[in-house]
Amino acid sequence: MYITSSAKAIFRTCKTFLGLSMMNEKSYIRIKYFPDFKGKESLIISADIKGLLELEEVFWQLSDDHDNYDFSNLKLLDKEFDINLSAFKGMNDIGLKRNSTGTFEWIVTKEKWGHFRERLTGLYRIGSDGSRTLNADQNHEEEIQVIFSWN
């Protein structure tokens, strides 16, 4: 899969919105919610290679033997960008939802967690910065869009 110019534009916009300069940074994972990112509710996860590898491991665990994961437990999570996000292995692909208390729940099947892991693996295998959407269903209007950006 090639990275399109629109994906590169999303990547640049993510960096601009987050106010980040990726030069001379230590290892990190940053997560931020945008109520109207290019016309859609979005959660953007930005990471360097070590952060990508940590997330890949979390997705692998969810596709295997773990039933849930609290993203505040990420070792490389930049605490300035910490949000209340929990992942669950579900019977159906529901996607990312924000509940009435303002917390986020990301619920997909173990197969979809495996698919998300493969999408992250694909980024570093091609050896280029880029972004990937990690949605349960591209046509589901109520789902919050999840964009992963590797810088």
Stockholm file with secondary structure:
# STOCKHOLM 1.0

chainA/1-151         MYITSSAKAIFRTCKTFLGLSMMNEKSYIRIKYFPDFKGKESLIISADIKGLLELEEVFWQLSDDHDNYDFSNLKLLDKEFDINLSAFKGMNDIGLKRNSTGTFEWIVTKEKWGHFRERLTGLYRIGSDGSRTLNADQNHEEEIQVIFSWN
#=GR chainA/1-151 SS CCCCHHHHHHHHHHHHHHTCCCTTCCSCEEEEEEEEETTEEEEEEEECHHHHHHHHHHHHHHHTTCSEEEGGGCTTBCGGGCCCEEEEECSSCCEEEECTTSCEEEEECHHHHHHHHHHHHHHHHHTSCEEEECCSCTTCTTSBEEEEEEC
#=GC SS_cons         CCCCHHHHHHHHHHHHHHTCCCTTCCSCEEEEEEEEETTEEEEEEEECHHHHHHHHHHHHHHHTTCSEEEGGGCTTBCGGGCCCEEEEECSSCCEEEECTTSCEEEEECHHHHHHHHHHHHHHHHHTSCEEEECCSCTTCTTSBEEEEEEC
//
